């Protein structure tokens, strides 16, 4: 078996470049999670960073008038976040799952 160390270095550099491209693409993925029929919406990117939170005035007004308590609003936020995370994971799995040798537990299509 004849292994050329320069080929190994060349392949490693190519893989590093590809990983940089993937990270850029992941940052550009944005998904919205929602709960309570749209009372709470949360935007997440492919790097699992929270980008925006939107709470409908009705949700806040309801909490102030006793229609909904603080725990209800917290549950809506948590549900919207989890919904967004699931959407991001699904999108990453569908866009990057076909890559050979990539094994990211918890991401559909990538195991």
JOJOUR-V375697 format. One record per residue. N is the residue number from 1. RES is the residue in three letters. SS is DSSP state (H for helix, E for strand, C for the rest). OMEGA is omega in whole degrees, -180 to 180 (none if undefined). NEAR is the number of other ideal C-beta (glycine too) atoms within 10 Angstrom. Layout:
n->N res->RES ss->SS omega->OMEGA near->NEAR
n->N res->RES ss->SS omega->OMEGA near->NEAR
This chain:
n->1 res->UNK ss->C omega->-178 near->2
n->2 res->UNK ss->C omega->-178 near->3
n->3 res->UNK ss->C omega->179 near->6
n->4 res->UNK ss->C omega->-179 near->8
n->5 res->UNK ss->H omega->179 near->7
n->6 res->UNK ss->H omega->175 near->7
n->7 res->UNK ss->H omega->179 near->9
n->8 res->UNK ss->H omega->180 near->10
n->9 res->UNK ss->H omega->180 near->10
n->10 res->UNK ss->H omega->179 near->11
n->11 res->UNK ss->H omega->179 near->10
n->12 res->UNK ss->H omega->179 near->10
n->13 res->UNK ss->H omega->179 near->10
n->14 res->UNK ss->H omega->179 near->10
n->15 res->UNK ss->H omega->180 near->11
n->16 res->UNK ss->H omega->178 near->9
n->17 res->UNK ss->H omega->179 near->10
n->18 res->UNK ss->H omega->179 near->11
n->19 res->UNK ss->H omega->176 near->11
n->20 res->UNK ss->H omega->178 near->10
n->21 res->UNK ss->H omega->179 near->9
n->22 res->UNK ss->H omega->180 near->16
n->23 res->UNK ss->H omega->177 near->12
n->24 res->UNK ss->H omega->180 near->10
n->25 res->UNK ss->H omega->-180 near->13
n->26 res->UNK ss->H omega->179 near->18
n->27 res->UNK ss->H omega->-178 near->12
n->28 res->UNK ss->H omega->177 near->10
n->29 res->UNK ss->C omega->176 near->16
n->30 res->UNK ss->E omega->178 near->16
n->31 res->UNK ss->E omega->-180 near->20
n->32 res->UNK ss->E omega->173 near->17
n->33 res->UNK ss->E omega->-178 near->20
n->34 res->UNK ss->E omega->177 near->17
n->35 res->UNK ss->E omega->177 near->20
n->36 res->UNK ss->C omega->-180 near->20
n->37 res->UNK ss->C omega->179 near->9
n->38 res->UNK ss->C omega->177 near->13
n->39 res->UNK ss->C omega->178 near->21
n->40 res->UNK ss->E omega->176 near->24
n->41 res->UNK ss->E omega->-179 near->20
n->42 res->UNK ss->E omega->176 near->25
n->43 res->UNK ss->E omega->177 near->17
n->44 res->UNK ss->E omega->174 near->24
n->45 res->UNK ss->E omega->-177 near->16
n->46 res->UNK ss->C omega->175 near->21
n->47 res->UNK ss->C omega->179 near->13
n->48 res->UNK ss->C omega->177 near->12
n->49 res->UNK ss->C omega->178 near->12
n->50 res->UNK ss->E omega->-176 near->12
n->51 res->UNK ss->E omega->-177 near->13
n->52 res->UNK ss->E omega->174 near->10
n->53 res->UNK ss->E omega->177 near->12
n->54 res->UNK ss->E omega->178 near->14
n->55 res->UNK ss->E omega->-179 near->17
n->56 res->UNK ss->C omega->179 near->15
n->57 res->UNK ss->H omega->-180 near->8
n->58 res->UNK ss->H omega->-180 near->14
n->59 res->UNK ss->H omega->-180 near->20
n->60 res->UNK ss->H omega->178 near->13
n->61 res->UNK ss->H omega->179 near->11
n->62 res->UNK ss->H omega->179 near->17
n->63 res->UNK ss->H omega->-179 near->17
n->64 res->UNK ss->H omega->-177 near->8
n->65 res->UNK ss->H omega->180 near->8
n->66 res->UNK ss->C omega->178 near->7
n->67 res->UNK ss->C omega->177 near->11
n->68 res->UNK ss->C omega->180 near->19
n->69 res->UNK ss->C omega->-179 near->11
n->70 res->UNK ss->H omega->180 near->8
n->71 res->UNK ss->H omega->178 near->9
n->72 res->UNK ss->H omega->178 near->15
n->73 res->UNK ss->H omega->177 near->18
n->74 res->UNK ss->H omega->178 near->12
n->75 res->UNK ss->H omega->177 near->15
n->76 res->UNK ss->H omega->180 near->22
n->77 res->UNK ss->H omega->179 near->20
n->78 res->UNK ss->H omega->180 near->13
n->79 res->UNK ss->H omega->179 near->16
n->80 res->UNK ss->H omega->178 near->25
n->81 res->UNK ss->H omega->180 near->17
n->82 res->UNK ss->H omega->177 near->13
n->83 res->UNK ss->H omega->178 near->19
n->84 res->UNK ss->H omega->179 near->24
n->85 res->UNK ss->H omega->179 near->17
n->86 res->UNK ss->H omega->178 near->14
n->87 res->UNK ss->H omega->178 near->17
n->88 res->UNK ss->H omega->180 near->24
n->89 res->UNK ss->H omega->179 near->20
n->90 res->UNK ss->H omega->-179 near->15
n->91 res->UNK ss->H omega->178 near->17
n->92 res->UNK ss->H omega->179 near->24
n->93 res->UNK ss->H omega->-179 near->17
n->94 res->UNK ss->H omega->-178 near->13
n->95 res->UNK ss->H omega->-174 near->15
n->96 res->UNK ss->H omega->-175 near->18
n->97 res->UNK ss->C omega->-177 near->15
n->98 res->UNK ss->C omega->-178 near->10
n->99 res->UNK ss->C omega->-178 near->13
n->100 res->UNK ss->C omega->174 near->4
n->101 res->UNK ss->C omega->-179 near->5
n->102 res->UNK ss->C omega->-177 near->14
n->103 res->UNK ss->C omega->179 near->8
n->104 res->UNK ss->C omega->-179 near->15
n->105 res->UNK ss->C omega->179 near->6
n->106 res->UNK ss->C omega->179 near->10
n->107 res->UNK ss->C omega->-179 near->18
n->108 res->UNK ss->C omega->178 near->14
n->109 res->UNK ss->C omega->-176 near->16
n->110 res->UNK ss->C omega->-178 near->17
n->111 res->UNK ss->C omega->none near->11
